[in-house]
Amino acid sequence: MSDNLDQLCELCGVLPQYSDIWGHAHTASEAAKRALLAAMGMAAGSEEEAAASLRALQRRPWERLLPPVQVVREAARPHRIAFALAASEDRAVYRWHLRRESGGEECGEFSPESLEEAGRGHLDGQDMVRRVLALDLAVEPGYHRFFLERADGSGLAGEMPFIVAPAECYLPPAIRGGGRAWGFAAQLYGIRSGCNWGLGDFGDLRRMLEFCREAGAGTVLLNPLHALFPDAPEHASPYSPSSRSYFNTLYLDIEDMADFAECAEARATVDAPPFQGRLHALRAEMRLQRFEQGQLAQALAMP
């Protein structure tokens, strides 16, 4: 296998091997590596293509002044911003500029030679150096923009999104400072009632939420309610939805919908003996399941 291909895989994060669930190591084939690189937009179908892609990838960090984006945490100060310049620019004066999402702005100047060096390289016969600007500035969470340019307005200039993530996740007031809350966990499709059509629906969910509110619960944990694959019912897991933009229509409480109340034909179908017979059978089966589960729980609890 070519060294160029291996180096390209390493830079792109394609692992040379993996271990399966039984602990057996599997080495990635050359064909698999080339196919994965192609899926990532890296031409590597031949030795020449792999070499060219490797050169382009190795050049990329030195071809631009700033990285495409930088993401930092609010509390991680100073914020370290790396940039790449020709070594001949070390004694020039550069200006940085931070434009906050809120509209506020800060700026400052520096000479690259006064900053920490983080690496050296070459680009088109030119010596390059990577420097690190330590920005000891309190920046609130948000999507800001960072600019860097020569102070005299000549030469290289660049900008990038500067994204600041909160220091910690949001905490509801009820659990701040050691506070505690309690609630229920339920799989909506497993909720039983005398109203649904064989599995829990949004009407059951509403009634459960009302019960939880009256009981003083602070949270309700539900299974995912996303749309599944209607053309592949065997893939029934709510954790593998076909779309996270839509709800599963099986959870609709049909009899509580405005369209149902306005449609005499739909109401007649539901009120008809064959339909009602199916509903009664489903609910009887649910009652039987509850009884059997209760008997099993009692048996397990017996000494």
N, C-alpha and C positions, 0 to 999 in steps of 0.2 A: 504494500500500500504506500502511496506517495507521502512524502513528508509535508508537501504543500497541503494536501487534503487533510492530514491530521492537524496541522496548525490552524487551518481554516475552521475545522470542527471545534477545536478548543476555543477559538475566539468567538464562535457563534453559539457555544453552549451545547453542542452535540456530544454527548458522552460516548466514550469508546466502548463501554459495556454496561450491563445492568445485571442485578441479581433478582431472580424471581422469588415468588412466595416461599419456595422450598429451599432457598439459599443457593441455587445453582447459578453460576455466572454465565452470561450470554454475551459474546463479543459481537459488536455491530459490524455487519458486512460492509464492504466498500460500496456496493450498490445501495444499501440502506442509507449510508452517510451521504452519498451524492443526491439521493432522492430527498432527504430531509433538508439539505442545503438548498436544493432547487425550490422546495416549498417555502423557504425563507427568503427567496429572491436572490440567492447566491448561485451564479453559474459555476458549476463544478462537474460538468459532464465529461470533461477530459482533463488531462494533466495541464494543458495550456490554460483552460478556463479556470481551473482551481488556482493556478499560480497568479493569474490576472486578478481574480477576486480577492486573493490574499493580499496582494499589493495594494489594491484599492482600499481594503479594510484597514490595513496598517497605516495608510496615508490619512485616512479620515480624521483621526483625532488631532492631526497637525494642520489640517486644511482650514479649520474654522477657529476663530478666536475663542468662542465660548461653546460649551456643550449645548445640545438642543433644549434641555430643560434642567432645572435643579430643584429638588424637593428636600426640604429640611423640616425639622421639628421646632416648634416655637421655643422650647427651652434649650435647644442645642446652640449655645453661643460660646464663642463667635461663630458665625456662619462662614464656612470655608469655601470660597469660590475659586476654582481652578480655571486658568486660561492659558492659551498657547500663543507664543510670539516668536519671531525670529530673535536669535540671541543678540543680534545687532541693535535691537530695540531696548536693551536692558537699561540704558541711561536716559531714555526718552521720558517725558512726563505724560501720564495717562489720567483720564478722568472717569470715575464711575458715577452712575446715576441710578437711583432706585425710585421707581414710580409705584406707589402703593395703590392697591385696589380702591381704597377710599378717596384717592385723589392727592394725598400728601406726597411730597418729594423730598429726597435727601441726595446729597452728592459729595464728592470729595476727590482729591488728587493724590497720586503716588508715583514713585519711580519703580519700575519692575525689579531693578537690581536690589532694592531694599526688602523684597519679599522672599518668603521661603521658596526654595526650588523643589519641585516635585517630579522632575524627570527631564531627560534630553532626548532629542531625536533629530532626524534629517528629513528635509523635504526639498526635492528638486535642487540638490547640491547646497542647500542652505541649512546651517545649524539652527535648531529650534530648541526652545526651553519652555517648560511648563512651570508657571508660578502660581502661588496661592495667596489670594487676598482674604485676610481674616476680617470679616465685616462684623464688628462688635456693636451691633445695632439691634434694638428691640423691634421686631417686626411681627405684627399681629397675624393670626391665621388668615389666609386668603390667597388670591391669585394676583401676584404683583409682577412687575417687569424690571429686569436689570439690564442696564446699558453700560458699555465699555467702549472708550474711544481715545484717540490721541488728544491731548489737551489743546493742541494747535489746530485741530480739525482735519489734519492730513493723515494719510495712512489708514491702517485697518480699523474697522469699527464693527461692533456686534451687539446683539441683544438676545435675551432669552426669557422665557417665563420663569419666575422665581416663586415657587409654591411653598407656602408655610403651612404645615399641618399642626393641628392643636397638640398640646403636650399630653393630653389624655382624652379618652372618650367622654362624651356627654354623660353626666350623671343626673337622673331625675332628682328634684328636690327631696322626694321622700326617702331616698337612700344616701343622701349626702351626709358626711360627718358621722358615719357609722349607723345611719338609719336602716331600717329593714322593712321589707314588704313581702306579702305572701300572695299566692294565687293558685290557679288550677292549670294543669296541662291536659290537653284533650286532643284526640284525633277527630276532626270534624266528621269524617266518614263513619266513625264508630259510635257516634252519639245516637241513642235510641229515643224515640218519642212516639206518641200516638198520632202524629201529624205528618211525619215525613213519608216518602215513598220508597223506603227500603234502605236508605242511608241518611246520615245527618245532612241537613241543608242549612241555608243561610237563616231560615226562620228559627231552626234549633239554635243556631249560633246567637241570634239576637236574644232568645229566651235565656240562654246560658249566661250571656253577658249581664242581663238584668238580674239574674240570680246572684252572680258574683258581686255585682254592685251592692245589692241589698245585704250580702253577707260580709261586706267590708273588704273584699279582695282588691289587691292593687294591680294585679297583672293576670293575663290569660295567655298561655302558650299554646299555639296551634301548629298543626302540620302545614306545609305549603299548600296553597289553594290555587296554584297556577293551572293553566290549561294543559291537558295531557294530549296524547296522540289519538284522535278519534278513529284514524284508519289503522291503528295498531293497538287494539285494546289489551293485548298481552303485556304491553309496556305500561303497566298501571301505576308505577311508583310516582308519588307526588314529588319525589326528589329528582326526577328526570323529566321536567316539563317540556312541552313543545314550544312554549312561549311564556316568558315572564311578564308579558304586557297584558295578558288577559286571564280572567278567572276560569276555573273549570265549570262548565255549564251544568254538570251533574249536581252541583250544590244549589242550584236555583230552587227556591220555594215557589213552585208553579202557582199554587192556589193563592199566594199572597201578592201576585203580580197584577198590576193594573190592567194589562192586556187580557188576562184570564177573566177578570170580573166583567170585561166589556165584550167577551166573546161567548155567546150563547151556545154555539156548537161545541166549543172546548169544555164548557161546564157540563153539557149534556153527555159528552164522552166520559168524563170523570165520574158522573153520577150514575152511569149505566151499570147494571149488575155485573157484567163481566169484569169491568175495570175495578169496581169496588171489591169483587171477590179476590182479585189479585192483590189488592192492597191489604185486605184482611189476612190473607195467607202470609204475606211478607211480615206484617206486624206480629202475627202469631209465632212465626219463626224467630223473630227478634226476642219475644218474651221467653221462648224456649231456650234460646241461647243464654239469656240473662239467668234463667233458672239453673241451667247446667253450669255456668260459670260460678254461680253462688254455691252450688253443691260442691264443686271442685275446691273452692276457697275454704269451705268448712272442713273438707277432708284434709287439706294440707295443714290446716291449723290444729287438727287433732293431735294429741300427744302419742 
